Amino acid sequence: MLPHLRGRPVTLIRYPNGVDGGHFYEKNCPSHRPEWVRTAHVPAGDRSEKMIDFCLVEDLPTLTWLSQLAALELHPSLALAADIMVPTVLAFDLDPGPPATIVECCRVAMLLRELFASFGLECFPKSSGSKGMQVYVPLNGDATYETTKPYANAVAQALERSDPELVVSQMTKSLRTGKVFVDWSQNTASKTTVAVYSLRARERPTASTPLTWDEVSNALDAGDPDCLRFEAAEVLERVEEHGDLFAPVLELEQELPGGIR
């Protein structure tokens, strides 16, 4: 997890009484933090004048300290603190509206892959560890949120027009039944997305897990949402077998093409 957190402001979701107890979001790094925990003093949002001292998770001791705080979920920014308005990825958060499941998300993920492949770009899928999944398009360039947010919105709207029975691009919950909400709004400085490999606060210790495209395709063919549900121990075994499937997201440099309407 550390390479995917390093240098990024991180929002903590803490469960001091366990996953069945209450929880709270913590953006300001706790004042009682050890002196070796680094922080980033960055704006609270896109146009906000308020500044927040976010935790930076730079090393294993910091990650261990956060676990002792019951920060079960870690949600980093899409941008590095050093250049907070320049996201390193274009992100699509795929949220199924019941009775839709992650299987329907797989269908949308495959559409995203095909779309960006037609422009010569790669994208990478991961389970959310909850009910949906995310697809990241690595950028690692100089595009700002002023470009990526409307671009993601245009992609979501294009998918909705091409398959309105499957995709919804609007946030209105009443429109999501049986469909997949393509949440383009994650592409903004004020929001964070669950880190790859982060645990999720559920009855079983599931984690946000990088996936291969073959796994996404196979889950779609099988129609089985449990195919893409992985608990902590399984994720560690997967890393031993596959390495870090999300490593290219940190390094691959790509430019967004035009043509999305």
N, C-alpha and C positions, 0 to 999 in steps of 0.2 A: 504493500500500500504506500510506503513512504515516497517513492519517486513521484507518485501521482498526487501527493499532498504537498511536497516540498515547495516552498516559495509562494504558496497560495493562502489567502485568508480563509479560515475554516470556521463554519458555524457548528457549534456543538449541540447535540440533542441528548440531554441527560435524563437518566432514569434512576434516581437515587433509591427508589423503593422497588426496583425490578420492573420488568416489562408490563406487569399487571398493575403497577402503581402509576402515579402521576408522572408527567415528564415536563420539561421546559427547554425552550431554545435559548442558547447563550451565544451572543455574538461578541460581546466584550469579553476578552480573556480574563478569567478570574483574578481579582487583585491579590489573592493569596498564592499566586503561582510562584514556583521556584525561580530564582534569578536567572537560571540557565534556559528558561523557556522564552523563546523569541516571540515578538509580536510585530504586527504591521499596522501602522496608523494610516488608515485609508477612509475615503468617503463612505457613508452608509449606503449610498445608492447613486444612480445615474447623475442626478442634478442636485443631490443633497449637499448642504453645507456642513451637516453634522459629520464628525469624524469618529471612527470606532477603532479601538485597539483590538484587532482580531488575533487569536492565537495562530502561530505558524508551527506546523508539525514538521520539524526539520530532522528529527532523529528518533531512535528507539526509546531513549529515556522519556522524551516528551509524549510519545505514543503510550508508553506504559503509565505515565502520570495521568493522562486522560482516561485510561481504562479504570484507574483507581477512583476517578470522579464519576464513574458510571456514565461516561459519554459514549454510549453504545453506538451511536450513529454520528459519522463525521461527514459534513457536507461542505466541500470546498468550492471556491469561486471557479468559474471557467477561465479566469485570467490570473496571471501572476501579480502579486502585490506590487512588484516593481513597475508594472505598466497596467494598472488596474482597469483601464478602459479598452484594452486590447485582448480579447479572448483568444485562447490558443486553439479553440475548437468551435465548430457550429454544432449545437446539440439539439436533438429531438427527443423529447420525453413522451413515450407512448403509453397512454393511460386507458385501459379498457373499461368500458361501462358495462356492468353486468347486464345480461348473462355472458357478454364477451369476456375472454380471458387472454392470457399471454399468447395463446395460439393465434388469435386475431392480430395481436401486436406483431407476431412473426410475419404475417402477410404484409402488413404495412412496412415493416423493416425491409423486407425483400423488395418492395416497391422503391423505397429510398435507395437501396443499394443499386438497383437497376438505373434509377434516375441519375445518380452521381457517377456511376460507371460510364454512362453515355457521354459524360463530360471528361472522362479520364481520371476521375477522382475515386479514392478509396474511402470507405467508412467502416466503422467497427461497432459491433453490437455488444451489449451487456445486459444481463437481467438486472432489474432494480433490486432484487432480493425480496420484493413485496409482490405486487400483482402484475406489474408491467415490465417495461424494458426501456432502455435508451439506445440511441444510435448517435455516435459521434463522428463528425467529419473533421479530421485534423486540419488545422490551418498553419499555426506556428509562423504567422507572418505579421503584417501590420494592419489588417482589417480591424476596425473598431466595432463596438456594439451598434453604432449608427448604421453600419452596413449589415451586420449579421442578423440583427433582430428583424428588420423588415424582409430580409432575404428568407429567413426561416418561416416567416408568416406567409410569404408568397408561395413557398414550397408546400406548406400545409394546405393552403387554399387550392393549389393546383391538384393535390392528391384528393381533396374533397370533391372537386369538380369531376375528376376522372372516375371516382368510386364513392358516390355519396351514401351508399348503403353500408360502407365500411368505415369511412373516415369522417370525422368532424373536426373543424379547425377553430370553432368558437368555444369559449370557456363555459358557456351555459350548461349546467349539469343536466337539465331536462332534455337536452339534445343528444346526450351521450349513450342512452340505453342501447345496448347491443352493438355499439360502435367503438372505435378507437379514437380518443382525443389526441391529436398530434399537438402537444404543448410546445409551441414555438416561443412562448414568452420567457422560457428559461434563459434565453439569450439576452440577458440584461445584467448590469453591474450589481443590482440590488438583490439578485437571487443566487442561490447556491444549489448544487445537485449532489445527491449522495455519491460518495467516492466509490470508485471501483474497489472491491474487496472489503468495503465497510460491512460490518454486521448490521442487521435490521432488528428492531425491537419487536420481535414476534415470539409466540409461544415456543417455536423451535428456532435455533440460532441460524437462520438463513443469512446469506450474504449477497451483496451485489457482485455478480460473477461475469467476467469476460467470456464471450461465447465465440465459437467458430461459426462461419456462415453455413457450414454443413449441418451443425447442430440446429440452427434456426430453421433450415429447410426441412430437416428430418422431423422436428417437433411439429411443424406445420402439416406435414404429410400424415404424421401419427395422430394429430388432433388431441395430444395429451399434454395439458399444461404442466404436469409434474415432471416432464422430461427436462425442464429448464429450471427446476427448483433445487438449489444446492445449499447444504449446510456447511458450517465452518470447516469441519474436518475434510469434507469432500473437496472444498475449494483448495485446501492445502495440497491434497493429492493431485488435483488438476494442475497446479503449478509445477509440481514435481514432474508430471508427464508432459505438459505442453510448454512450460515456461510462462512468461508473462505475455498473454495474448494481447494485452492492451499497451505493450511497450511502444509500438509504432505511433500511438496517439501522441506521445511526448516528443517525437522527433520528425515525423513526416511533414514536410512543408508543401502546402497546396494552396492554390488561389481559387476563390469562388468565381465561376463563370457567369456570364449574363444569360439571358434567355428564359428566366423563370418569370412567368406572368400569371 
